[in-house]
Amino acid sequence: MPSPIDVLIVGAGLSGLVAARRLLAEGLTVRVLEARERVGGRMVSATTADGSVVDLGGQWGGASHHRFEALLKELGIGRFPSHYGGKGVFHWRGRRLEAPLAHHFADSLLFFEPQALDLPPAELTATSALQRAFAALVAQVDPRQPWRTPDAERLDRLTVAQWAAQHTNLPLAQLPLDWLCRLGGSGGFEPWEASILHLAWTQAVAPQAETPEAWLVRGGAGAVAQRLAAELAAQAGASLQLGRAVHTIAQDHQGVSVVERTGQTHRARAAIVAVPPPQRLAIQFDPPLPPAHRALLQRSPMGAMTKILASYARPFWRDRGLNGLGIGDRPALELTADSGPPEGQPALIASFLAGERALSLGALPAPQRRQLILDDLAAYWGPEAAEPLDLVEQDWNAEPFSGGAFTSFLTPGTWTSHARLAANPQGGPAPADHGRVLWAGTEVSPRWPGYFEGAIEAGERAASGIGATLTAKPPP
Ligand SMILES: Cc1cc2nc3c(=O)[nH]c(=O)nc-3n(C[C@H](O)[C@H](O)[C@H](O)COP(=O)(O)OP(=O)(O)OC[C@H]3O[C@@H](n4cnc5c(N)ncnc54)[C@H](O)[C@@H]3O)c2cc1C
C-alpha cells in the first residue's frame, strides 16, 4: 500500500485540481486519483488538423466569474472578449433573419433585439409575457433552499413544458425556456425532463442575464487544467495519478481507504470526491451513503450534449458584419458561436447538438450526421461555412467518466423531496458531508453550479472545510 497522506482527491477535473492546490498551500499532503489517462475532465482542449486549438468542453468565462478570472491571473493565462460585434442570425420556421443583439438578455429574445426580428408582433408579445412570468418566478426562488420557494411542491412537480403550456401554446413564445433547458449553461435536458422549479433555480444561481459567455481563454481553457496539473506535479507533498478509477471508499476512526478498480488501495486521513453526481453513484461507500443521498444521485442525470468545432481559413462572417451567434430551430444546431480571438486567427465556430438531438443524431452514421451539421452551419452563415478546414465532434454522452454535459439536472419532484432530505445544513445543491468524505465538483456549488466558476468554488470550499474532517468520526 502506498504511504498514507492527508487528503486523497478523487477526480482531476478543475474542481479536484483546485482543491489539491489549496490543500498543498495549507501544508497538507495530497494525492489525486484520476480515472482517465488525462486531466481536466470537462475542461479539455484539442488541436484540429489545421493546427487550431479548440475547447472540446467548456470554453467561456462570465462577467461575474471572478474566481475563474483570478485563477487565470495567478497562472499567467490570458483571456479575450468573445466576439459579439455586428449582427447575429435567428433562424425560425425556415426563415433566416439577421438582427442586432439586445443590450440586456432580460429584454431580448434569446440575445436578439426582439423588435429587429421580422416576426409577428402578437407572437413577440406572447414571448415577452412568458419571459416576464418566468423572471417573476426566478425572483421568488430561494437559491439555497429551493424547496422553501412559495408553492415549491407544485412547481417542482410541473415540468418546464407543462408550465409554459399553461401560459401559451405558441412555439415562439416557448422557445426561450426550451432553449435554456437544452443550451443554457445549466442545460442539456429537454423541457419535459425537469421541473419549472429546477429551471428557475438554475437562473437564480447561474443567471444567463449575468453574461456567462463574456470572454474566452487565450490558448484554450484546457490549458488551465494542464497548468494546474504541472504545478501540482512539481510540488513536494503532492502526487497525481492517471488511469486510476476509484471503486470503493471505506472509512474508520483513523481515516479512509480508497480502492481503485485495479484493487490498489490508498490510505488517507480524509477524501474529497470531485466527480459529477452520477459518477459518485458508481463508487461504493462503506458505510454507505444515506438513502436520500443515493436517491438524489439516481435522480440527477447528466444532460445530453455534443460539441462541434469548425475551423476556417478566416472568419468570413465577420467580413459581412456578422458575429457568429446563430440561434434557431434548425434540425441539428440550435446555437452557434464565434469562438476565435479578436485578431481572427484561429477562425472558429463552436456549435452544439443538445438534449434529444444529441442522442438521436449521435446514433446516425457519422457521414450523415456531419452532413446535417454542415447544412445547418451553411443555413446560418452561408455556403462557405459548409467547407471548414476541419470539423471536430465531441460526444460527451459517450465519455464514460462524464456521461453527458454540460452538467447534471434534477428530475421533477426531486428538489422538494430527496434533495431537501440529503442537503447539508447550509442548503444549496451539496449533500451533507459523509464523515471523512467531502463533496466537490461544480454540481455541488451554490453559485454557478455547472460552470468553471462553480467547480473552482466547490474545490476551494471543500479544501477550506477539511480541518474538522481530518479527525471526523465515520458516519453510523
Ligand atoms: C461541451 C461543454 C461545454 C461547456 N461550456 C462551458 C463554458 O463555456 N463555461 C463554463 O464555465 N463551463 C462550461 N462547461 C462546464 C464545465 O466544463 C464544467 O462545469 C467543469 O469543467 C466541471 O469541472 P469538475 O472538476 O467539477 O468536473 P469534471 O470536469 O467532470 O471532472 C471530474 C473528473 O473526475 C474523474 N472521475 C470520474 N469518476 C471517477 C472515478 N471513479 N475515479 C477517479 N476519477 C473519476 C473524471 O474523469 C474527471 O476528470 C461545459 C462543459 C462541456 C462538456
The ligand as an SDF file (V2000), in Angstrom:
LIG
                    3D

 53 58  0  0  0  0  0  0  0  0999 V2000
  -19.3080   20.8300  -24.0730 C   0  0  0  0  0  0  0  0  0  0  0  0
  -19.1880   21.5780  -22.7710 C   0  0  0  0  0  0  0  0  0  0  0  0
  -19.2730   22.9600  -22.7870 C   0  0  0  0  0  0  0  0  0  0  0  0
  -19.1850   23.6780  -21.5950 C   0  0  0  0  0  0  0  0  0  0  0  0
  -19.1520   25.0420  -21.6490 N   0  0  0  0  0  0  0  0  0  0  0  0
  -18.8140   25.7420  -20.5330 C   0  0  0  0  0  0  0  0  0  0  0  0
  -18.4630   27.1080  -20.6300 C   0  0  0  0  0  0  0  0  0  0  0  0
  -18.3920   27.6630  -21.7290 O   0  0  0  0  0  0  0  0  0  0  0  0
  -18.1780   27.7770  -19.4770 N   0  0  0  0  0  0  0  0  0  0  0  0
  -18.2010   27.1620  -18.2540 C   0  0  0  0  0  0  0  0  0  0  0  0
  -17.9530   27.8230  -17.2360 O   0  0  0  0  0  0  0  0  0  0  0  0
  -18.4700   25.8340  -18.1560 N   0  0  0  0  0  0  0  0  0  0  0  0
  -18.7400   25.1120  -19.2680 C   0  0  0  0  0  0  0  0  0  0  0  0
  -18.9280   23.7590  -19.1970 N   0  0  0  0  0  0  0  0  0  0  0  0
  -18.9430   23.1130  -17.8820 C   0  0  0  0  0  0  0  0  0  0  0  0
  -17.5210   22.9710  -17.2880 C   0  0  0  0  0  0  0  0  0  0  0  0
  -16.7070   22.3590  -18.2500 O   0  0  0  0  0  0  0  0  0  0  0  0
  -17.6250   22.1300  -16.0230 C   0  0  0  0  0  0  0  0  0  0  0  0
  -18.5150   22.7650  -15.1140 O   0  0  0  0  0  0  0  0  0  0  0  0
  -16.3060   21.9390  -15.2690 C   0  0  0  0  0  0  0  0  0  0  0  0
  -15.2420   21.6610  -16.1310 O   0  0  0  0  0  0  0  0  0  0  0  0
  -16.5150   20.7960  -14.2790 C   0  0  0  0  0  0  0  0  0  0  0  0
  -15.3430   20.5570  -13.5500 O   0  0  0  0  0  0  0  0  0  0  0  0
  -15.3720   19.4590  -12.3970 P   0  0  0  0  0  0  0  0  0  0  0  0
  -13.9920   19.3330  -11.8990 O   0  0  0  0  0  0  0  0  0  0  0  0
  -16.4440   19.7840  -11.4210 O   0  0  0  0  0  0  0  0  0  0  0  0
  -15.8630   18.1040  -13.0980 O   0  0  0  0  0  0  0  0  0  0  0  0
  -15.1830   17.2560  -14.2690 P   0  0  0  0  0  0  0  0  0  0  0  0
  -14.5120   18.1550  -15.2190 O   0  0  0  0  0  0  0  0  0  0  0  0
  -16.2400   16.3600  -14.7910 O   0  0  0  0  0  0  0  0  0  0  0  0
  -14.0550   16.4100  -13.5370 O   0  0  0  0  0  0  0  0  0  0  0  0
  -14.3300   15.2230  -12.8420 C   0  0  0  0  0  0  0  0  0  0  0  0
  -13.1520   14.2910  -13.0200 C   0  0  0  0  0  0  0  0  0  0  0  0
  -13.3830   13.1180  -12.2380 O   0  0  0  0  0  0  0  0  0  0  0  0
  -12.9480   11.9940  -12.9840 C   0  0  0  0  0  0  0  0  0  0  0  0
  -13.6410   10.8090  -12.4570 N   0  0  0  0  0  0  0  0  0  0  0  0
  -14.9320   10.4610  -12.6150 C   0  0  0  0  0  0  0  0  0  0  0  0
  -15.1790    9.3110  -11.9520 N   0  0  0  0  0  0  0  0  0  0  0  0
  -14.0100    8.9390  -11.3590 C   0  0  0  0  0  0  0  0  0  0  0  0
  -13.6280    7.8390  -10.5410 C   0  0  0  0  0  0  0  0  0  0  0  0
  -14.4820    6.8660  -10.1810 N   0  0  0  0  0  0  0  0  0  0  0  0
  -12.3400    7.7700  -10.1090 N   0  0  0  0  0  0  0  0  0  0  0  0
  -11.4300    8.7310  -10.4520 C   0  0  0  0  0  0  0  0  0  0  0  0
  -11.7470    9.7880  -11.2320 N   0  0  0  0  0  0  0  0  0  0  0  0
  -13.0280    9.8960  -11.6740 C   0  0  0  0  0  0  0  0  0  0  0  0
  -13.3090   12.3510  -14.4130 C   0  0  0  0  0  0  0  0  0  0  0  0
  -12.5630   11.5970  -15.3370 O   0  0  0  0  0  0  0  0  0  0  0  0
  -12.9790   13.8330  -14.4600 C   0  0  0  0  0  0  0  0  0  0  0  0
  -11.6510   14.0680  -14.8730 O   0  0  0  0  0  0  0  0  0  0  0  0
  -19.0250   22.9990  -20.3650 C   0  0  0  0  0  0  0  0  0  0  0  0
  -18.9370   21.6060  -20.3500 C   0  0  0  0  0  0  0  0  0  0  0  0
  -18.9850   20.9010  -21.5430 C   0  0  0  0  0  0  0  0  0  0  0  0
  -18.8070   19.4170  -21.5240 C   0  0  0  0  0  0  0  0  0  0  0  0
  1  2  1  0
  2  3  1  0
  2 52  2  0
  3  4  2  0
  4  5  1  0
  4 50  1  0
  5  6  2  0
  6  7  1  0
  6 13  1  0
  7  8  2  0
  7  9  1  0
  9 10  1  0
 10 11  2  0
 10 12  1  0
 12 13  2  0
 13 14  1  0
 14 15  1  0
 14 50  1  0
 15 16  1  0
 16 17  1  0
 16 18  1  0
 18 19  1  0
 18 20  1  0
 20 21  1  0
 20 22  1  0
 22 23  1  0
 23 24  1  0
 24 25  2  0
 24 26  1  0
 24 27  1  0
 27 28  1  0
 28 29  2  0
 28 30  1  0
 28 31  1  0
 31 32  1  0
 32 33  1  0
 33 34  1  0
 33 48  1  0
 34 35  1  0
 35 36  1  0
 35 46  1  0
 36 37  1  0
 36 45  1  0
 37 38  2  0
 38 39  1  0
 39 40  1  0
 39 45  2  0
 40 41  1  0
 40 42  2  0
 42 43  1  0
 43 44  2  0
 44 45  1  0
 46 47  1  0
 46 48  1  0
 48 49  1  0
 50 51  2  0
 51 52  1  0
 52 53  1  0
M  END
$$$$
